[in-house]
């Protein structure tokens, strides 16, 4: 699926990680040199016999480079922790009502779909089906949803969520959401992330349809989870790492064979926008390393 928004976001993440890593590799030794120079200046103020020494231009550039790199890492970490924490709180309240034993008819459908042992059923008034968990994701259904689904519809829903589970998409959502948080100063990233999550849902729909051989059961299930008029979906927040069943217009359009304009493959320009800064950044860091002569820059105490 070349040209998808998920691939673009992963490419963006790898490019940002490569630049941060190279900045730290080049800049940290120069910062050590800057720390020595600052120490010398401090001791010189205390009348120690050090010759005046000024920060080299490449060291000053290193200081300017490492600050945004550290800020980017900090924002990424904060975003990941926020998404994981909010998701844990939201799902934890629901899992309190988890049934100790699955009803026999649900267990039979789960066994036929190959998800037995990976499914939880909760007592909830909302019609819910979602996949949660980072390292060992599980599928959760509410009794309110199970009560209105027939055998084929429940099978399609389980196969849809099983696709999310096998691909560990809750973890992907955390990582991509943290990237969007770190790069929130780039407005298109948040929009592309929302579209990437829709792509995840459409891919899960296709996987379920491929295993059931028909779109009808899943389409009927999607219509049954539509919230009443004027109400929002339970998991309508993009800041939650949950792959929830929802009746999005793009998904219904895709199941009907329509061409959704908002989900056209990304052009080469998006990927060039990632590769261009990466190549220029590598060239700049190489020039900085060459100018600094990293083999001998930590020069000791510069005694007179």
N, C-alpha and C positions, 0 to 999 in steps of 0.2 A: 504493500500500500504506500508506494512512494508518493511524496507530495502531501501527506496527511499532516494535520496540525500537531499530532503527537510527535511525529518525526522532527518537525520543525522545532518544537519545544525541547526535545532531547538534544538536538544539534546545538541549540542556543545554550542549554545547560552545560554541555561538554566544552563549548567555546569559552564560556565564562569561567569554568573550572580550570581550563588550560591557561587562560590569561592570569587568573589569580595565582595558580601554582608557579608560573614563570616569574611573575612579579615578586613573589615571596622568595624564590630561589635566588634571583638577582639582587633584590633589594635588601634582604635581611643582612647579608655580609656588609653591605654599604652602611646599613643602619648601625651595625656594630662599630664600624669606623667612626660614624657620627657620634656615637656614645663615648668613644675614647676621646674624640676631640672636645666634646662638651666637658668631660671630666678634666681634661688638661686645662681648659679655660677656667674651670672652677678652682682648680688648684693654683693656677697662675694668679687668680685674684687673691689667693691667700699667701702670695709672695713666694710661691715655689718657682724655681728657676727654669720655667718652660718658655720656649720661644713662642710668640704669638702664631697661632695656626688657624686658618680660616677653612670653613667647610668647602670641599671641592664641589664644583657644579654637578657632577654626576651623583654625589651623595645627596645633594639637595633634591635632585630629580627623584632619587630613590625614596626619599621621605614623602614626596608628593604622590608617588605611585602606590606605596604600601598602605596609605590611609584609606583610599577607596576600596582596595582589595579586602582589608580587614572589615570595613563597614559592610561590604557585600556579603562576606561570610557570616557576619553577625546577623544581618537582616534575613538571610536564608535560614539560619538556625532558628531565629525567633519565629519566622513564618511556619516552619515545620512543627515547632512545639505548640504554637497556637492552634493549628489545624488538628493536630493529634489530640490535644487537650479538649477542644470543643467536641470533637467526634466521640471521644471516650465518655464525656459527660452526657451527650445526647443519647448514645446507644445504651449507656449504663442504666439510665432511667427506664428504658424499655425492657431491658433484659431481666429486670427484677421480676417481671411477670412471666418468665420462661417456664414452660410446662416441663415437669420432670420426665415425663414419658410422652412420646409422640402418639397421637391417635392412630389407630391401626390403619385406617384408609390413607392417611397422609404418609405413614411409614411405608406402605405398599407402593405409593406413587414415587416416593423418594428413592426406594430401592430400585425401581424400574428405571429411574433417571440417573442412577449411579451416584447419588449424593447422600445416601444413608450414612449416618455418622458425622455428617458435616452440616446438618440442618437443625435449627432451633425453631420452635414455635412458641409464640408469646400470646398472652391474653391482652389484647389491645382493641380499642374501639376503632382505630384507624385501619384502613386497608393498606397494609405495608408489606413490601417484599424488598429486601436489600441484602447486600454483601458488605461485611465489615471485618476489620482485623488486618493488621499489617503483615505479620510474618505467617500466621496461620489463619487466613480468612475463613469465615463461616457465613452460611446463608441463614437469614432470619425471615420467617413469615408470620403474619398475624392471623389469629383465628378469624377475625372479621373478613380478611381477604379469602382465606381458605373456604369459608362458608358460602361464598358466592361464585366460586370457580368450579367448573366441572373437571373431569379427569384430564382431558386433553389440554385445557387451559392451564391447570396446575402444572402439568408436565412441561409445557412451554415456558412457564415462568421459572421453574426450577432450572431448566437448561440454560435460560438466559442468565440467571444469577450464577450458575456454575461456570459459565464462560468468564465472568468477572473474577470468580474465586480462583480458577486455574491460572489466570494471568496476574493475580495479585494486584488488581487495579486499585484497591484502596491505598496501597503503598505508593503506586504511581501517582495517585491524586495528591497525596501528601507532598511528594517530591516536586511535582509540577506546580502545585499551589505555593510551595515555599519559594520556588523560582520566580513565580509571578509576584510574590510579596517582595522579594529582593530587588526585582526590576520594575517595581510599580511606577517608577519615573518614566517608563516606556509604555504609554497607554495601550498600544496594540497587543501587548502581551496578555493582559487580562481578558481582552475580547477573544483572543485566539485560544486561551485556556478554556473558556466557556464552550467554545465550538469543539475543542478537542474532547471534552467530556461528552458532548452529544455524539461525536464520532465513536467513542467507546460504547455508548448505548446502541448505536446502529450496528456496530460490529457484533455485539452480543446478540442482538435480534437476528442477524444473519446466521450466526452459529446455531441458535435455537431452531430457526426455520430449516437449516440444512439437516438437522438431526430429526426433526419431526416430519419434514417433507411438505409442510403447508404453512401459509401465513395466517390462516383463519384463526386458529386457537390463540396465538399470541396477540393478534389484533383485537380479538374479543376481550382478552384479559386487560389489554391497555385501556380499552374503553371503560372497563369496570373499575379501574382505579382512578378515573377522573374525579377530582374533588367536586363537591357541590358548588354551584355558582356563587361567586364572591369569596370563596375560601382558597387559601394557598395550599400547595402540597406540603406534606409534613416535613420532608427534607428538601426545602426550597433554597437553602443557603448554600452558596458555592464554597463556603469555608468549612464544609464537612467532608471528610474522606469516606463517603458512603456511596456505593453504586446502587441507587434505589430505582425501583420500577416506577416510571412516570410516563404519562401520555403526552410527551412533547410533540408539537406539530411536525417537526422534522422527522421524528421516528415514524409517525403514522404515514407521512408522505413517502418515506423510504419503503415501508412495508407495502404500500400501494403501488410501488414502482415509479414514483414521481422523482423528478430531478430537483433536489433542493438547492436553490441558487447559493444559499449561504454556506454550503458545504462543498463547493467546488474545490478540486485539488489546488494546493498552493502553487504559485508559479515559481520559476527559478529565482526571481528577484528577492523573495523572502530568504532563500538559502544563501544568495549572494550577500545579503545584508548581514548574515552571520559570518560568512567566510572572509569578507573584506576587512572588518575590524580585527579579526583574528590574525590574518596575514600581516597587516600593518602593525599590530601590536607585537608580533613575534620579531618583525624587522626592527622595531624601535628598541625592544629589550636586547636584541643582539648587539645593536649599536651601543647601547648603554654599557653592556658587559665589556665590549671591546675597548671603549673609552676608559672604563674604570680600571682595566688591567687587573682582574680579580685574583691573579696569582700572588700579588704581593701588596695588596692595599692595606691590610691590617698592619700598620707600620710601627706599633709599639708606642713608646712614650715621647719620642721626638725630643730627647734631651739635648740641651745646648752644649 
